[in-house]
Amino acid sequence: MHPTSANDNDLLLEREAAEILRVSCPTMRRWRWAKTGPRYVRVGSRAIRYRLADLKDFVAANDNDRVGG
C-alpha cells in the first residue's frame, strides 16, 4: 500500500510511516524506545504498525507554530 493512498485507520509498515514523517526507520525505533514518537500497534509479538490518524495526531501535537498560540 502506498502511504498517500492510506485510510486513517489502515495499518502502515514502519518504513511507510517513516516515509510520511520524513525520518529514518532507526529514528522511528528510537522514538518507540523513548516513548516519544507516534502511537503504534503491535501485531503479534514483533510486528509494529502505525495508523495514519496517529501520525497526523503526532505531527499536530508537535507543530511548533501552534504552541503558545
VOLUM-944759 format. One record per residue: x, y, z negated of N, C-alpha, C, O in turn; residue number from 0; residue in one letter. Coordinates in pm, 1 decimal, always signed. Layout:
BEGIN
       n.x       n.y       n.z      ca.x      ca.y      ca.z       c.x       c.y       c.z       o.x       o.y       o.z    k  r
         X         Y         Z         X         Y         Z         X         Y         Z         X         Y         Z  NUM  A
...
//
This chain:
BEGIN
       n.x       n.y       n.z      ca.x      ca.y      ca.z       c.x       c.y       c.z       o.x       o.y       o.z    k  r
     +84.2    -117.7      +0.0      +0.0      +0.0      +0.0     +88.9    +124.1      +0.0    +185.9    +131.6     -75.4    0  M
     +56.5    +217.9     +81.9    +131.9    +342.5     +85.5     +77.5    +434.8     -22.3     -44.1    +451.6     -32.0    1  H
    +165.0    +496.2    -104.8    +118.5    +577.6    -217.2     +21.0    +688.8    -178.9     -66.9    +723.1    -257.9    2  P
     +35.0    +744.8     -60.5     -53.8    +855.2     -24.6    -194.6    +808.8      +6.4    -286.3    +890.8     +11.9    3  T
    -214.2    +678.1     +27.1    -347.6    +626.5     +54.4    -409.2    +560.9     -69.2    -513.4    +496.1     -59.7    4  S
    -345.4    +577.5    -184.2    -391.1    +510.4    -306.1    -511.3    +581.0    -366.7    -523.0    +703.4    -362.7    5  A
    -599.5    +500.7    -422.5    -711.7    +547.0    -502.5    -657.5    +573.8    -643.1    -557.5    +513.6    -682.0    6  N
    -720.5    +662.0    -719.5    -670.6    +696.0    -853.8    -654.7    +576.1    -945.9    -569.9    +578.7   -1035.1    7  D
    -734.4    +470.4    -926.7    -726.8    +354.0   -1015.0    -645.6    +237.9    -958.9    -628.2    +136.8   -1026.8    8  N
    -595.9    +250.5    -836.7    -511.8    +145.3    -780.3    -383.4    +133.1    -861.5    -332.5    +232.2    -913.8    9  D
    -332.2     +12.6    -871.4    -206.8     -10.7    -942.3     -91.2      -0.9    -843.5     -86.7     -72.9    -743.8   10  L
      +1.1     +88.3    -872.5    +116.9    +112.8    -786.2    +240.7     +44.9    -842.4    +255.7     +32.0    -964.0   11  L
    +328.2      +2.1    -754.7    +457.5     -51.1    -795.9    +542.9     +61.1    -853.3    +518.3    +178.9    -827.5   12  L
    +642.4     +23.3    -930.6    +734.1    +122.8    -987.4    +796.2    +209.6    -878.9    +804.0    +331.6    -893.8   13  E
    +839.9    +148.3    -771.0    +904.8    +226.8    -664.8    +807.7    +321.8    -597.0    +847.3    +430.1    -553.7   14  R
    +680.7    +282.9    -587.0    +579.7    +371.6    -529.6    +554.1    +490.5    -622.8    +541.4    +604.1    -577.2   15  E
    +546.8    +463.7    -752.0    +528.1    +571.2    -849.1    +648.1    +665.2    -848.8    +632.4    +787.2    -854.0   16  A
    +767.3    +608.1    -842.6    +889.2    +689.3    -838.1    +890.6    +776.6    -713.6    +931.5    +892.5    -719.7   17  A
    +846.5    +722.5    -601.6    +841.5    +798.7    -477.0    +745.5    +916.8    -490.4    +776.2   +1027.3    -445.6   18  E
    +630.5    +893.9    -551.2    +532.9   +1001.4    -569.7    +589.8   +1112.0    -658.0    +571.9   +1230.3    -629.1   19  I
    +659.1   +1073.2    -766.6    +716.1   +1170.9    -859.3    +850.8   +1224.8    -812.7    +904.8   +1318.8    -871.0   20  L
    +904.5   +1164.2    -706.9   +1034.8   +1202.1    -651.3   +1146.7   +1189.0    -753.9   +1230.4   +1277.7    -770.8   21  R
   +1144.4   +1074.7    -821.4   +1251.4   +1037.6    -913.8   +1296.4    +896.9    -877.8   +1234.3    +831.0    -794.4   22  V
   +1403.3    +850.8    -939.9   +1454.8    +716.9    -911.9   +1384.7    +612.2    -999.8   +1323.3    +645.6   -1101.2   23  S
   +1395.1    +487.2    -959.5   +1342.1    +378.0   -1042.0   +1412.8    +371.7   -1176.9   +1346.6    +348.3   -1278.1   24  C
   +1545.2    +391.6   -1182.9   +1608.6    +394.6   -1315.1   +1552.2    +505.3   -1405.8   +1545.1    +487.5   -1527.4   25  P
   +1512.9    +617.7   -1348.3   +1450.8    +723.3   -1428.7   +1317.3    +676.2   -1483.2   +1285.6    +701.9   -1599.3   26  T
   +1238.8    +607.9   -1401.6   +1110.6    +553.8   -1448.2   +1133.1    +457.9   -1565.4   +1059.4    +460.9   -1663.9   27  M
   +1235.3    +373.1   -1553.8   +1265.5    +277.4   -1660.2   +1311.3    +349.3   -1787.2   +1271.3    +312.0   -1897.4   28  R
   +1394.0    +451.0   -1772.2   +1443.4    +528.0   -1886.2   +1326.9    +597.3   -1957.5   +1321.5    +599.8   -2080.5   29  R
   +1234.3    +653.1   -1880.0   +1116.8    +717.2   -1939.1   +1031.8    +616.4   -2015.7    +981.1    +647.2   -2123.6   30  W
   +1015.9    +494.7   -1959.8    +939.0    +392.4   -2029.8   +1005.7    +358.0   -2162.3    +939.2    +349.8   -2265.6   31  R
   +1135.2    +338.1   -2159.3   +1210.7    +302.8   -2279.7   +1199.1    +412.2   -2385.3   +1183.8    +383.8   -2504.1   32  W
   +1206.4    +538.5   -2340.5   +1200.0    +652.5   -2432.8   +1056.2    +691.6   -2467.6   +1033.5    +777.3   -2553.0   33  A
    +959.5    +628.3   -2400.9    +817.9    +659.4   -2420.8    +787.4    +806.0   -2390.3    +709.6    +869.8   -2461.3   34  K
    +848.8    +858.8   -2284.7    +828.5    +998.1   -2245.7    +767.0   +1012.1   -2107.0    +732.1   +1122.8   -2066.0   35  T
    +753.7    +903.5   -2035.4    +704.1    +908.4   -1898.9    +554.8    +888.6   -1888.9    +483.9    +892.1   -1989.4   36  G
    +507.4    +868.0   -1768.3    +364.2    +845.8   -1747.4    +319.3    +712.3   -1807.2    +399.3    +620.5   -1825.4   37  P
    +189.7    +703.8   -1837.3    +133.2    +577.3   -1885.4    +152.2    +470.5   -1779.9    +155.6    +499.4   -1660.3   38  R
    +164.5    +347.6   -1824.8    +182.3    +235.4   -1732.6    +101.4    +116.8   -1780.5     +53.0    +113.6   -1893.6   39  Y
     +88.0     +19.7   -1692.2     +14.8    -103.0   -1720.9    +112.2    -218.3   -1706.2    +184.3    -227.5   -1606.9   40  V
    +114.0    -306.6   -1805.8    +196.4    -427.3   -1795.1    +105.2    -539.0   -1746.1      +4.6    -570.9   -1809.5   41  R
    +141.5    -597.6   -1633.0     +64.9    -707.6   -1574.6    +144.5    -834.9   -1599.4    +254.8    -851.2   -1547.2   42  V
     +88.8    -923.6   -1678.2    +164.6   -1041.7   -1716.8    +271.9   -1002.8   -1816.5    +255.5    -907.1   -1892.2   43  G
    +380.6   -1076.2   -1816.5    +485.4   -1049.2   -1914.9    +592.3    -952.7   -1865.0    +668.4    -898.3   -1945.1   44  S
    +599.1    -930.5   -1732.7    +709.7    -848.9   -1681.3    +671.1    -738.8   -1584.0    +738.9    -636.2   -1578.4   45  R
    +566.4    -756.5   -1508.6    +533.1    -662.2   -1402.4    +478.9    -531.3   -1460.3    +388.4    -531.9   -1543.6   46  A
    +535.0    -420.8   -1415.4    +492.8    -287.5   -1458.0    +424.2    -220.0   -1339.8    +475.9    -221.1   -1228.0   47  I
    +308.9    -162.0   -1365.0    +234.6     -90.0   -1261.6    +188.8     +44.1   -1316.8    +176.9     +62.5   -1437.9   48  R
    +163.4    +137.1   -1226.0    +118.8    +271.5   -1262.2      -8.5    +305.1   -1186.7     -22.4    +270.6   -1069.3   49  Y
    -100.9    +371.9   -1252.8    -220.5    +423.5   -1185.7    -191.1    +564.8   -1136.9    -126.4    +643.2   -1206.3   50  R
    -239.2    +596.3   -1017.2    -218.8    +729.6    -961.1    -275.5    +836.1   -1054.6    -214.9    +941.9   -1071.5   51  L
    -389.9    +809.5   -1114.8    -450.6    +905.7   -1207.4    -355.6    +937.2   -1323.0    -347.1   +1052.3   -1366.0   52  A
    -284.2    +836.5   -1374.0    -190.0    +858.5   -1484.0     -69.5    +939.5   -1438.1     -15.3   +1019.0   -1514.9   53  D
     -27.5    +920.2   -1314.2     +83.1   +1000.5   -1260.3     +40.8   +1147.1   -1248.5    +117.5   +1237.7   -1280.8   54  L
     -81.5   +1168.6   -1202.3    -133.6   +1305.5   -1190.2    -143.5   +1371.0   -1327.9    -108.1   +1487.8   -1343.9   55  K
    -191.3   +1296.1   -1427.3    -200.6   +1348.7   -1563.7     -62.8   +1383.8   -1618.8     -46.3   +1486.0   -1685.4   56  D
     +35.3   +1299.4   -1591.0    +171.6   +1323.2   -1636.6    +226.8   +1452.0   -1577.4    +288.3   +1531.6   -1648.4   57  F
    +205.3   +1473.1   -1449.0    +252.8   +1594.2   -1382.6    +182.5   +1716.4   -1441.7    +247.1   +1816.6   -1472.4   58  V
     +50.9   +1708.1   -1457.6     -25.0   +1821.0   -1512.5     +21.7   +1855.6   -1654.7     +32.4   +1973.1   -1689.9   59  A
     +49.0   +1754.5   -1734.6     +92.6   +1777.7   -1872.2    +231.9   +1838.7   -1880.2    +268.4   +1900.0   -1980.4   60  A
    +309.0   +1821.1   -1773.3    +446.9   +1872.6   -1772.8    +463.7   +1989.9   -1678.1    +576.1   +2024.4   -1641.8   61  N
    +354.7   +2051.2   -1638.0    +356.8   +2166.7   -1548.3    +394.0   +2290.3   -1628.6    +310.6   +2344.1   -1701.3   62  D
    +517.9   +2335.9   -1616.6    +567.2   +2449.4   -1693.8    +499.6   +2580.6   -1658.3    +501.5   +2674.4   -1738.0   63  N
    +439.4   +2588.9   -1539.2    +368.5   +2710.4   -1501.5    +242.9   +2729.4   -1584.3    +193.5   +2841.5   -1596.4   64  D
    +189.6   +2620.8   -1642.1     +65.4   +2628.0   -1719.4     +91.5   +2644.1   -1869.3      +0.8   +2680.1   -1944.3   65  R
    +212.6   +2618.3   -1912.5    +243.3   +2624.1   -2055.1    +237.6   +2769.9   -2101.3    +298.9   +2857.7   -2040.6   66  V
    +164.4   +2793.9   -2207.9    +157.2   +2927.9   -2265.3     +70.6   +3024.3   -2186.8     +65.7   +3143.5   -2217.0   67  G
      +3.4   +2973.2   -2087.6     -74.9   +3044.8   -2013.7    -149.5   +3125.1   -1943.7    -229.9   +3079.5   -1862.4   68  G
//
